[in-house]
Amino acid sequence: TAFLHGELEEDILMSQPEGFAIQGKEDQVCRLKKSLYGLKQSPRQWYKRFDSFMVEHGYNRSPHDCCVYHNKLKDGSYIYLLLYVDDML
């Protein structure tokens, strides 16, 4: 479900899903408002949204690996967040 939260930057049109076609409008297409699992754009759009959220909350992205975020706390300790596809550690 992580990919459902990606915001699309371009218009993507798809044929009506099987069993959904409205009688008399079978030739019309659907314009996607949100990302769907299976789109080429889905992983990238989800990552861009995740990255902006982490940066807004004070985390820094590692210059060595874009899937590692870190944040230094006031007491001097660190929080490391490791991202793999759509799982976090």
N, C-alpha and C positions, 0 to 999 in steps of 0.2 A: 504493500500500500504506500510505501515511501514515494514512489514515482507519481502518485496521484496529486502530490502537493507542488509539483513543478509548474511554473508559469510559462506559458508558451510565448515566444517572442515574434512568431510569424503565424499567419493564417494556415491552418491545416484542415483540409477537407477530407471526408471519408464517405464511402457509400453507406447507406442505411444498413444497420445490422439485420441479419437474417431474422425474419419473424417480426420486425418492427415497422416495415414499410406501411405507410399510410395510403389507403386506397385513393387512387387518382393523383398521387404525388410520388409514385415509385421512382421517378427519374431525378428527384431532388437529392441533395447530399447533406451531410451533417457537418457543421463547422465546430471544431473542438474548442472549448473554452479552457480546458485544463489538459495537462499531460495524461497520457494513458500508458500503461505497461505495454511494451512492445514497440513503441515509437523510437526511432533512432535518437530523437532529441531528449527523451525522458531522463536518462542518467545524468546528462550534462545540466539540464535545467534544474533537477533536484540538487545536484552538487552546488550550483551557483546560489541557490536559495539557502542551503545549509551553510555555505561559506560566509555569506553576508550576515546570517544570524550569529555565527560564532565570532566574527570580527566585531559586530555591534556589542557583543557581551564581553569584550575585553580579551579575547583569545587571539594569539598570534599563530599564523600558519608557518610551519617550518619551511625554510628555504631549500631544504634537502628532500623533503617529501611532502607533497601538497595534501596528503591525507593525515598528517600529524599536526595537532594544534596543542598549544601550551599556554599556560597563564600562571604568572607568579602572584602568589597571595601576599597579603600584608605581613604575615608572620615569616615570610621568606621561603615557604614551601611552594612546590609547584603542582599544578594539575596538568596531566598529559591526557589528551583524548586522541585515540587512534580510530580512524575511520576505514572500514573495508566494505566497499559496495554500499550497502545500506545498513550495516551493523556498526555499533560503536563499542569501544572498550575504554 
